Amino acid sequence: MIIGKHLRELREEKGLLLRQVAAHIEVDTAYISKMERGEKNIKKDFVLKLAELYKADSAYLLKLWLADQVYDLVNSEPNAVDALEYVIKVLKGKK
């Protein structure tokens, strides 16, 4: 959802076709299309391969990937924001 739109923009900026990207990460074209529309989860190793293909910042793409993972986990929970705020406090305390 979050990363998909960005990956589509990167692909289009590079002038690559869906089939070219699909061949690079060894999946079918439909998977790439669904991934870019946010209909399919993306594997972490695919994010790294796409960062390489697009010559993009892998750390930034992994941040978007992780944000998607968290969003998918909590989006339907009524206390999602409170839980995320708590996690942020805990994570900040680790530094």
Biopython code that builds the backbone (N, CA, C, O; Angstrom):
import numpy as np
from Bio.PDB.StructureBuilder import StructureBuilder

atoms = [
    (1, "MET", "N", (0.822, -1.187, 0.000)),
    (1, "MET", "CA", (0.000, 0.000, 0.000)),
    (1, "MET", "C", (0.870, 1.256, 0.000)),
    (1, "MET", "O", (0.770, 2.084, -0.905)),
    (2, "ILE", "N", (1.717, 1.395, 1.011)),
    (2, "ILE", "CA", (2.560, 2.587, 1.117)),
    (2, "ILE", "C", (3.717, 2.510, 0.127)),
    (2, "ILE", "O", (3.995, 3.475, -0.585)),
    (3, "ILE", "N", (4.381, 1.376, 0.084)),
    (3, "ILE", "CA", (5.559, 1.236, -0.767)),
    (3, "ILE", "C", (5.198, 1.049, -2.243)),
    (3, "ILE", "O", (5.959, 1.449, -3.124)),
    (4, "GLY", "N", (4.058, 0.451, -2.510)),
    (4, "GLY", "CA", (3.684, 0.135, -3.888)),
    (4, "GLY", "C", (3.671, 1.336, -4.816)),
    (4, "GLY", "O", (4.221, 1.293, -5.917)),
    (5, "LYS", "N", (3.038, 2.407, -4.361)),
    (5, "LYS", "CA", (2.962, 3.624, -5.177)),
    (5, "LYS", "C", (4.363, 4.153, -5.475)),
    (5, "LYS", "O", (4.654, 4.577, -6.593)),
    (6, "HIS", "N", (5.215, 4.122, -4.472)),
    (6, "HIS", "CA", (6.580, 4.624, -4.655)),
    (6, "HIS", "C", (7.350, 3.746, -5.653)),
    (6, "HIS", "O", (8.091, 4.251, -6.497)),
    (7, "LEU", "N", (7.164, 2.437, -5.542)),
    (7, "LEU", "CA", (7.844, 1.536, -6.479)),
    (7, "LEU", "C", (7.366, 1.759, -7.903)),
    (7, "LEU", "O", (8.162, 1.699, -8.840)),
    (8, "ARG", "N", (6.080, 2.016, -8.078)),
    (8, "ARG", "CA", (5.564, 2.315, -9.425)),
    (8, "ARG", "C", (6.210, 3.583, -9.974)),
    (8, "ARG", "O", (6.616, 3.630, -11.135)),
    (9, "GLU", "N", (6.302, 4.605, -9.135)),
    (9, "GLU", "CA", (6.927, 5.860, -9.571)),
    (9, "GLU", "C", (8.381, 5.627, -9.984)),
    (9, "GLU", "O", (8.833, 6.154, -11.000)),
    (10, "LEU", "N", (9.106, 4.840, -9.198)),
    (10, "LEU", "CA", (10.504, 4.551, -9.535)),
    (10, "LEU", "C", (10.603, 3.792, -10.862)),
    (10, "LEU", "O", (11.456, 4.093, -11.697)),
    (11, "ARG", "N", (9.725, 2.812, -11.043)),
    (11, "ARG", "CA", (9.746, 2.028, -12.286)),
    (11, "ARG", "C", (9.474, 2.928, -13.485)),
    (11, "ARG", "O", (10.156, 2.840, -14.506)),
    (12, "GLU", "N", (8.483, 3.784, -13.354)),
    (12, "GLU", "CA", (8.128, 4.678, -14.455)),
    (12, "GLU", "C", (9.237, 5.684, -14.739)),
    (12, "GLU", "O", (9.506, 6.002, -15.898)),
    (13, "GLU", "N", (9.887, 6.191, -13.675)),
    (13, "GLU", "CA", (11.015, 7.114, -13.862)),
    (13, "GLU", "C", (12.140, 6.458, -14.652)),
    (13, "GLU", "O", (12.805, 7.110, -15.456)),
    (14, "LYS", "N", (12.350, 5.166, -14.420)),
    (14, "LYS", "CA", (13.411, 4.424, -15.114)),
    (14, "LYS", "C", (12.971, 3.950, -16.491)),
    (14, "LYS", "O", (13.782, 3.431, -17.258)),
    (15, "GLY", "N", (11.691, 4.125, -16.811)),
    (15, "GLY", "CA", (11.187, 3.715, -18.121)),
    (15, "GLY", "C", (11.129, 2.201, -18.296)),
    (15, "GLY", "O", (11.253, 1.695, -19.411)),
    (16, "LEU", "N", (10.943, 1.485, -17.198)),
    (16, "LEU", "CA", (10.898, 0.027, -17.257)),
    (16, "LEU", "C", (9.467, -0.476, -17.354)),
    (16, "LEU", "O", (8.547, 0.109, -16.782)),
    (17, "LEU", "N", (9.297, -1.554, -18.078)),
    (17, "LEU", "CA", (8.000, -2.204, -18.189)),
    (17, "LEU", "C", (7.814, -3.182, -17.040)),
    (17, "LEU", "O", (8.781, -3.644, -16.434)),
    (18, "LEU", "N", (6.553, -3.489, -16.752)),
    (18, "LEU", "CA", (6.258, -4.461, -15.699)),
    (18, "LEU", "C", (6.989, -5.768, -15.949)),
    (18, "LEU", "O", (7.531, -6.365, -15.018)),
    (19, "ARG", "N", (7.010, -6.219, -17.197)),
    (19, "ARG", "CA", (7.644, -7.511, -17.501)),
    (19, "ARG", "C", (9.148, -7.484, -17.262)),
    (19, "ARG", "O", (9.732, -8.507, -16.903)),
    (20, "GLN", "N", (9.777, -6.345, -17.453)),
    (20, "GLN", "CA", (11.212, -6.234, -17.202)),
    (20, "GLN", "C", (11.499, -6.352, -15.701)),
    (20, "GLN", "O", (12.446, -7.024, -15.292)),
    (21, "VAL", "N", (10.683, -5.700, -14.900)),
    (21, "VAL", "CA", (10.850, -5.761, -13.451)),
    (21, "VAL", "C", (10.555, -7.176, -12.960)),
    (21, "VAL", "O", (11.280, -7.719, -12.127)),
    (22, "ALA", "N", (9.490, -7.760, -13.482)),
    (22, "ALA", "CA", (9.116, -9.123, -13.093)),
    (22, "ALA", "C", (10.253, -10.096, -13.395)),
    (22, "ALA", "O", (10.557, -10.966, -12.579)),
    (23, "ALA", "N", (10.868, -9.957, -14.541)),
    (23, "ALA", "CA", (11.979, -10.835, -14.908)),
    (23, "ALA", "C", (13.157, -10.659, -13.952)),
    (23, "ALA", "O", (13.834, -11.628, -13.610)),
    (24, "HIS", "N", (13.397, -9.430, -13.525)),
    (24, "HIS", "CA", (14.527, -9.141, -12.641)),
    (24, "HIS", "C", (14.383, -9.841, -11.286)),
    (24, "HIS", "O", (15.364, -10.334, -10.729)),
    (25, "ILE", "N", (13.155, -9.882, -10.762)),
    (25, "ILE", "CA", (12.979, -10.512, -9.455)),
    (25, "ILE", "C", (12.332, -11.896, -9.570)),
    (25, "ILE", "O", (11.967, -12.513, -8.570)),
    (26, "GLU", "N", (12.203, -12.359, -10.798)),
    (26, "GLU", "CA", (11.737, -13.716, -11.096)),
    (26, "GLU", "C", (10.342, -14.008, -10.560)),
    (26, "GLU", "O", (10.117, -15.001, -9.868)),
    (27, "VAL", "N", (9.409, -13.113, -10.899)),
    (27, "VAL", "CA", (7.992, -13.310, -10.594)),
    (27, "VAL", "C", (7.202, -12.999, -11.865)),
    (27, "VAL", "O", (7.774, -12.570, -12.867)),
    (28, "ASP", "N", (5.899, -13.214, -11.819)),
    (28, "ASP", "CA", (5.120, -12.889, -13.010)),
    (28, "ASP", "C", (4.709, -11.416, -13.002)),
    (28, "ASP", "O", (4.750, -10.753, -11.965)),
    (29, "THR", "N", (4.321, -10.929, -14.148)),
    (29, "THR", "CA", (3.962, -9.522, -14.330)),
    (29, "THR", "C", (2.782, -9.130, -13.442)),
    (29, "THR", "O", (2.747, -8.022, -12.907)),
    (30, "ALA", "N", (1.827, -10.030, -13.287)),
    (30, "ALA", "CA", (0.649, -9.737, -12.463)),
    (30, "ALA", "C", (1.056, -9.435, -11.021)),
    (30, "ALA", "O", (0.455, -8.582, -10.368)),
    (31, "TYR", "N", (2.074, -10.134, -10.529)),
    (31, "TYR", "CA", (2.542, -9.896, -9.158)),
    (31, "TYR", "C", (3.049, -8.459, -9.018)),
    (31, "TYR", "O", (2.728, -7.777, -8.044)),
    (32, "ILE", "N", (3.830, -8.008, -9.976)),
    (32, "ILE", "CA", (4.378, -6.640, -9.928)),
    (32, "ILE", "C", (3.235, -5.626, -9.960)),
    (32, "ILE", "O", (3.237, -4.655, -9.203)),
    (33, "SER", "N", (2.276, -5.855, -10.826)),
    (33, "SER", "CA", (1.139, -4.952, -10.936)),
    (33, "SER", "C", (0.360, -4.889, -9.624)),
    (33, "SER", "O", (0.019, -3.801, -9.161)),
    (34, "LYS", "N", (0.078, -6.035, -9.025)),
    (34, "LYS", "CA", (-0.649, -6.072, -7.753)),
    (34, "LYS", "C", (0.176, -5.455, -6.630)),
    (34, "LYS", "O", (-0.367, -4.784, -5.752)),
    (35, "MET", "N", (1.464, -5.678, -6.657)),
    (35, "MET", "CA", (2.368, -5.121, -5.664)),
    (35, "MET", "C", (2.316, -3.587, -5.718)),
    (35, "MET", "O", (2.220, -2.925, -4.684)),
    (36, "GLU", "N", (2.381, -3.041, -6.921)),
    (36, "GLU", "CA", (2.366, -1.587, -7.084)),
    (36, "GLU", "C", (1.020, -0.973, -6.702)),
    (36, "GLU", "O", (0.966, 0.185, -6.288)),
    (37, "ARG", "N", (-0.051, -1.725, -6.834)),
    (37, "ARG", "CA", (-1.387, -1.237, -6.460)),
    (37, "ARG", "C", (-1.699, -1.480, -4.991)),
    (37, "ARG", "O", (-2.770, -1.105, -4.514)),
    (38, "GLY", "N", (-0.772, -2.104, -4.271)),
    (38, "GLY", "CA", (-0.982, -2.372, -2.859)),
    (38, "GLY", "C", (-1.890, -3.559, -2.591)),
    (38, "GLY", "O", (-2.416, -3.699, -1.487)),
    (39, "GLU", "N", (-2.080, -4.407, -3.578)),
    (39, "GLU", "CA", (-2.952, -5.570, -3.435)),
    (39, "GLU", "C", (-2.185, -6.824, -3.043)),
    (39, "GLU", "O", (-2.790, -7.850, -2.730)),
    (40, "LYS", "N", (-0.882, -6.751, -3.058)),
    (40, "LYS", "CA", (-0.041, -7.909, -2.754)),
    (40, "LYS", "C", (1.100, -7.457, -1.862)),
    (40, "LYS", "O", (1.735, -6.436, -2.124)),
    (41, "ASN", "N", (1.360, -8.219, -0.804)),
    (41, "ASN", "CA", (2.501, -7.918, 0.061)),
    (41, "ASN", "C", (3.801, -8.187, -0.688)),
    (41, "ASN", "O", (3.871, -9.053, -1.560)),
    (42, "ILE", "N", (4.805, -7.437, -0.331)),
    (42, "ILE", "CA", (6.107, -7.534, -0.987)),
    (42, "ILE", "C", (7.079, -8.207, -0.029)),
    (42, "ILE", "O", (7.131, -7.875, 1.155)),
    (43, "LYS", "N", (7.839, -9.144, -0.548)),
    (43, "LYS", "CA", (8.863, -9.789, 0.269)),
    (43, "LYS", "C", (10.042, -8.828, 0.441)),
    (43, "LYS", "O", (10.383, -8.068, -0.466)),
    (44, "LYS", "N", (10.648, -8.882, 1.614)),
    (44, "LYS", "CA", (11.762, -7.985, 1.924)),
    (44, "LYS", "C", (12.896, -8.128, 0.915)),
    (44, "LYS", "O", (13.479, -7.126, 0.500)),
    (45, "ASP", "N", (13.216, -9.352, 0.516)),
    (45, "ASP", "CA", (14.318, -9.526, -0.437)),
    (45, "ASP", "C", (13.977, -8.932, -1.807)),
    (45, "ASP", "O", (14.876, -8.514, -2.537)),
    (46, "PHE", "N", (12.684, -8.890, -2.163)),
    (46, "PHE", "CA", (12.287, -8.239, -3.408)),
    (46, "PHE", "C", (12.532, -6.734, -3.330)),
    (46, "PHE", "O", (12.928, -6.109, -4.314)),
    (47, "VAL", "N", (12.296, -6.161, -2.155)),
    (47, "VAL", "CA", (12.534, -4.726, -1.972)),
    (47, "VAL", "C", (14.003, -4.411, -2.237)),
    (47, "VAL", "O", (14.326, -3.423, -2.897)),
    (48, "LEU", "N", (14.884, -5.253, -1.722)),
    (48, "LEU", "CA", (16.320, -5.036, -1.926)),
    (48, "LEU", "C", (16.701, -5.200, -3.398)),
    (48, "LEU", "O", (17.517, -4.435, -3.913)),
    (49, "LYS", "N", (16.126, -6.176, -4.066)),
    (49, "LYS", "CA", (16.403, -6.361, -5.500)),
    (49, "LYS", "C", (15.890, -5.180, -6.319)),
    (49, "LYS", "O", (16.538, -4.745, -7.271)),
    (50, "LEU", "N", (14.721, -4.668, -5.940)),
    (50, "LEU", "CA", (14.166, -3.520, -6.662)),
    (50, "LEU", "C", (14.976, -2.261, -6.398)),
    (50, "LEU", "O", (15.156, -1.440, -7.298)),
    (51, "ALA", "N", (15.464, -2.100, -5.183)),
    (51, "ALA", "CA", (16.322, -0.946, -4.886)),
    (51, "ALA", "C", (17.558, -0.974, -5.781)),
    (51, "ALA", "O", (17.992, 0.057, -6.293)),
    (52, "GLU", "N", (18.112, -2.165, -5.959)),
    (52, "GLU", "CA", (19.276, -2.316, -6.829)),
    (52, "GLU", "C", (18.917, -1.999, -8.281)),
    (52, "GLU", "O", (19.631, -1.260, -8.959)),
    (53, "LEU", "N", (17.816, -2.558, -8.744)),
    (53, "LEU", "CA", (17.383, -2.334, -10.131)),
    (53, "LEU", "C", (17.116, -0.856, -10.398)),
    (53, "LEU", "O", (17.528, -0.319, -11.426)),
    (54, "TYR", "N", (16.427, -0.207, -9.468)),
    (54, "TYR", "CA", (16.049, 1.198, -9.654)),
    (54, "TYR", "C", (17.138, 2.176, -9.225)),
    (54, "TYR", "O", (17.002, 3.388, -9.393)),
    (55, "LYS", "N", (18.235, 1.626, -8.663)),
    (55, "LYS", "CA", (19.298, 2.469, -8.117)),
    (55, "LYS", "C", (18.711, 3.457, -7.106)),
    (55, "LYS", "O", (18.975, 4.658, -7.144)),
    (56, "ALA", "N", (17.907, 2.898, -6.204)),
    (56, "ALA", "CA", (17.196, 3.690, -5.200)),
    (56, "ALA", "C", (17.796, 3.424, -3.819)),
    (56, "ALA", "O", (18.528, 2.453, -3.627)),
    (57, "ASP", "N", (17.488, 4.269, -2.894)),
    (57, "ASP", "CA", (17.961, 4.155, -1.512)),
    (57, "ASP", "C", (17.280, 2.957, -0.843)),
    (57, "ASP", "O", (16.086, 3.005, -0.548)),
    (58, "SER", "N", (18.030, 1.902, -0.610)),
    (58, "SER", "CA", (17.450, 0.687, -0.035)),
    (58, "SER", "C", (16.936, 0.931, 1.384)),
    (58, "SER", "O", (15.915, 0.362, 1.769)),
    (59, "ALA", "N", (17.619, 1.763, 2.163)),
    (59, "ALA", "CA", (17.166, 2.050, 3.532)),
    (59, "ALA", "C", (15.797, 2.720, 3.512)),
    (59, "ALA", "O", (14.936, 2.406, 4.334)),
    (60, "TYR", "N", (15.596, 3.638, 2.577)),
    (60, "TYR", "CA", (14.299, 4.320, 2.478)),
    (60, "TYR", "C", (13.212, 3.345, 2.048)),
    (60, "TYR", "O", (12.113, 3.354, 2.601)),
    (61, "LEU", "N", (13.513, 2.505, 1.067)),
    (61, "LEU", "CA", (12.522, 1.525, 0.613)),
    (61, "LEU", "C", (12.194, 0.520, 1.710)),
    (61, "LEU", "O", (11.041, 0.112, 1.852)),
    (62, "LEU", "N", (13.193, 0.118, 2.485)),
    (62, "LEU", "CA", (12.928, -0.802, 3.588)),
    (62, "LEU", "C", (12.089, -0.137, 4.679)),
    (62, "LEU", "O", (11.294, -0.800, 5.345)),
    (63, "LYS", "N", (12.264, 1.155, 4.858)),
    (63, "LYS", "CA", (11.435, 1.890, 5.819)),
    (63, "LYS", "C", (9.980, 1.881, 5.360)),
    (63, "LYS", "O", (9.075, 1.667, 6.167)),
    (64, "LEU", "N", (9.752, 2.111, 4.072)),
    (64, "LEU", "CA", (8.390, 2.062, 3.545)),
    (64, "LEU", "C", (7.811, 0.653, 3.645)),
    (64, "LEU", "O", (6.635, 0.478, 3.965)),
    (65, "TRP", "N", (8.647, -0.351, 3.367)),
    (65, "TRP", "CA", (8.213, -1.745, 3.452)),
    (65, "TRP", "C", (7.773, -2.072, 4.889)),
    (65, "TRP", "O", (6.724, -2.680, 5.104)),
    (66, "LEU", "N", (8.587, -1.661, 5.856)),
    (66, "LEU", "CA", (8.259, -1.929, 7.255)),
    (66, "LEU", "C", (6.994, -1.176, 7.672)),
    (66, "LEU", "O", (6.173, -1.711, 8.416)),
    (67, "ALA", "N", (6.837, 0.041, 7.205)),
    (67, "ALA", "CA", (5.625, 0.806, 7.496)),
    (67, "ALA", "C", (4.398, 0.067, 6.977)),
    (67, "ALA", "O", (3.365, 0.034, 7.645)),
    (68, "ASP", "N", (4.505, -0.525, 5.792)),
    (68, "ASP", "CA", (3.407, -1.336, 5.256)),
    (68, "ASP", "C", (3.107, -2.526, 6.150)),
    (68, "ASP", "O", (1.944, -2.836, 6.412)),
    (69, "GLN", "N", (4.156, -3.192, 6.620)),
    (69, "GLN", "CA", (3.970, -4.359, 7.478)),
    (69, "GLN", "C", (3.224, -3.970, 8.757)),
    (69, "GLN", "O", (2.296, -4.660, 9.179)),
    (70, "VAL", "N", (3.635, -2.874, 9.356)),
    (70, "VAL", "CA", (3.008, -2.411, 10.591)),
    (70, "VAL", "C", (1.563, -2.002, 10.318)),
    (70, "VAL", "O", (0.657, -2.355, 11.072)),
    (71, "TYR", "N", (1.359, -1.263, 9.246)),
    (71, "TYR", "CA", (0.006, -0.817, 8.895)),
    (71, "TYR", "C", (-0.931, -2.005, 8.713)),
    (71, "TYR", "O", (-2.043, -2.013, 9.242)),
    (72, "ASP", "N", (-0.480, -3.006, 7.965)),
    (72, "ASP", "CA", (-1.310, -4.191, 7.740)),
    (72, "ASP", "C", (-1.670, -4.885, 9.052)),
    (72, "ASP", "O", (-2.765, -5.429, 9.195)),
    (73, "LEU", "N", (-0.763, -4.863, 9.985)),
    (73, "LEU", "CA", (-0.981, -5.531, 11.263)),
    (73, "LEU", "C", (-1.985, -4.792, 12.152)),
    (73, "LEU", "O", (-2.786, -5.423, 12.841)),
    (74, "VAL", "N", (-1.942, -3.464, 12.139)),
    (74, "VAL", "CA", (-2.726, -2.700, 13.118)),
    (74, "VAL", "C", (-3.896, -1.904, 12.546)),
    (74, "VAL", "O", (-4.686, -1.359, 13.318)),
    (75, "ASN", "N", (-4.035, -1.817, 11.248)),
    (75, "ASN", "CA", (-5.009, -0.870, 10.684)),
    (75, "ASN", "C", (-6.444, -1.087, 11.127)),
    (75, "ASN", "O", (-7.219, -0.130, 11.167)),
    (76, "SER", "N", (-6.821, -2.305, 11.460)),
    (76, "SER", "CA", (-8.206, -2.540, 11.861)),
    (76, "SER", "C", (-8.389, -2.569, 13.383)),
    (76, "SER", "O", (-9.488, -2.828, 13.873)),
    (77, "GLU", "N", (-7.335, -2.307, 14.110)),
    (77, "GLU", "CA", (-7.409, -2.309, 15.572)),
    (77, "GLU", "C", (-7.869, -0.948, 16.086)),
    (77, "GLU", "O", (-7.336, 0.080, 15.666)),
    (78, "PRO", "N", (-8.847, -0.925, 16.987)),
    (78, "PRO", "CA", (-9.359, 0.361, 17.474)),
    (78, "PRO", "C", (-8.331, 1.170, 18.270)),
    (78, "PRO", "O", (-8.423, 2.397, 18.318)),
    (79, "ASN", "N", (-7.367, 0.512, 18.887)),
    (79, "ASN", "CA", (-6.358, 1.217, 19.683)),
    (79, "ASN", "C", (-5.006, 1.280, 18.985)),
    (79, "ASN", "O", (-3.970, 1.380, 19.642)),
    (80, "ALA", "N", (-5.012, 1.222, 17.676)),
    (80, "ALA", "CA", (-3.769, 1.166, 16.909)),
    (80, "ALA", "C", (-2.857, 2.361, 17.192)),
    (80, "ALA", "O", (-1.660, 2.188, 17.421)),
    (81, "VAL", "N", (-3.409, 3.547, 17.177)),
    (81, "VAL", "CA", (-2.583, 4.746, 17.372)),
    (81, "VAL", "C", (-1.964, 4.747, 18.761)),
    (81, "VAL", "O", (-0.780, 5.048, 18.910)),
    (82, "ASP", "N", (-2.753, 4.414, 19.781)),
    (82, "ASP", "CA", (-2.220, 4.362, 21.151)),
    (82, "ASP", "C", (-1.104, 3.322, 21.257)),
    (82, "ASP", "O", (-0.076, 3.566, 21.888)),
    (83, "ALA", "N", (-1.318, 2.162, 20.634)),
    (83, "ALA", "CA", (-0.301, 1.104, 20.674)),
    (83, "ALA", "C", (0.967, 1.547, 19.967)),
    (83, "ALA", "O", (2.070, 1.307, 20.457)),
    (84, "LEU", "N", (0.818, 2.191, 18.820)),
    (84, "LEU", "CA", (1.993, 2.655, 18.084)),
    (84, "LEU", "C", (2.745, 3.734, 18.864)),
    (84, "LEU", "O", (3.976, 3.754, 18.880)),
    (85, "GLU", "N", (2.008, 4.613, 19.498)),
    (85, "GLU", "CA", (2.665, 5.640, 20.323)),
    (85, "GLU", "C", (3.451, 5.001, 21.452)),
    (85, "GLU", "O", (4.544, 5.460, 21.784)),
    (86, "TYR", "N", (2.907, 3.949, 22.046)),
    (86, "TYR", "CA", (3.603, 3.243, 23.114)),
    (86, "TYR", "C", (4.876, 2.586, 22.585)),
    (86, "TYR", "O", (5.930, 2.659, 23.216)),
    (87, "VAL", "N", (4.768, 1.951, 21.432)),
    (87, "VAL", "CA", (5.937, 1.302, 20.820)),
    (87, "VAL", "C", (7.018, 2.341, 20.516)),
    (87, "VAL", "O", (8.206, 2.082, 20.706)),
    (88, "ILE", "N", (6.608, 3.494, 20.052)),
    (88, "ILE", "CA", (7.577, 4.559, 19.765)),
    (88, "ILE", "C", (8.323, 4.945, 21.038)),
    (88, "ILE", "O", (9.543, 5.111, 21.015)),
    (89, "LYS", "N", (7.605, 5.087, 22.140)),
    (89, "LYS", "CA", (8.248, 5.420, 23.408)),
    (89, "LYS", "C", (9.256, 4.338, 23.803)),
    (89, "LYS", "O", (10.370, 4.640, 24.230)),
    (90, "VAL", "N", (8.856, 3.093, 23.656)),
    (90, "VAL", "CA", (9.745, 1.991, 24.005)),
    (90, "VAL", "C", (10.980, 1.994, 23.122)),
    (90, "VAL", "O", (12.099, 1.835, 23.610)),
    (91, "LEU", "N", (10.779, 2.173, 21.824)),
    (91, "LEU", "CA", (11.913, 2.180, 20.888)),
    (91, "LEU", "C", (12.857, 3.359, 21.162)),
    (91, "LEU", "O", (14.076, 3.203, 21.098)),
    (92, "LYS", "N", (12.312, 4.506, 21.460)),
    (92, "LYS", "CA", (13.146, 5.665, 21.778)),
    (92, "LYS", "C", (13.945, 5.433, 23.052)),
    (92, "LYS", "O", (15.061, 5.934, 23.180)),
    (93, "GLY", "N", (13.397, 4.691, 23.982)),
    (93, "GLY", "CA", (14.079, 4.381, 25.227)),
    (93, "GLY", "C", (15.255, 3.437, 25.040)),
    (93, "GLY", "O", (16.121, 3.349, 25.910)),
    (94, "LYS", "N", (15.297, 2.741, 23.930)),
    (94, "LYS", "CA", (16.393, 1.797, 23.633)),
    (94, "LYS", "C", (17.661, 2.520, 23.187)),
    (94, "LYS", "O", (18.756, 1.963, 23.269)),
    (95, "LYS", "N", (17.519, 3.738, 22.722)),
    (95, "LYS", "CA", (18.661, 4.449, 22.139)),
    (95, "LYS", "C", (19.606, 4.941, 23.199)),
    (95, "LYS", "O", (20.621, 5.561, 22.882)),
]
sb = StructureBuilder()
sb.init_structure("model")
sb.init_model(0)
sb.init_chain("A")
sb.init_seg("    ")
for serial, (resi, resn, name, xyz) in enumerate(atoms, 1):
    if name == "N":
        sb.init_residue(resn, " ", resi, " ")
    sb.init_atom(name, np.array(xyz, "f"), 0.0, 1.0, " ", f" {name:<3s}", serial, name[0])
structure = sb.get_structure()
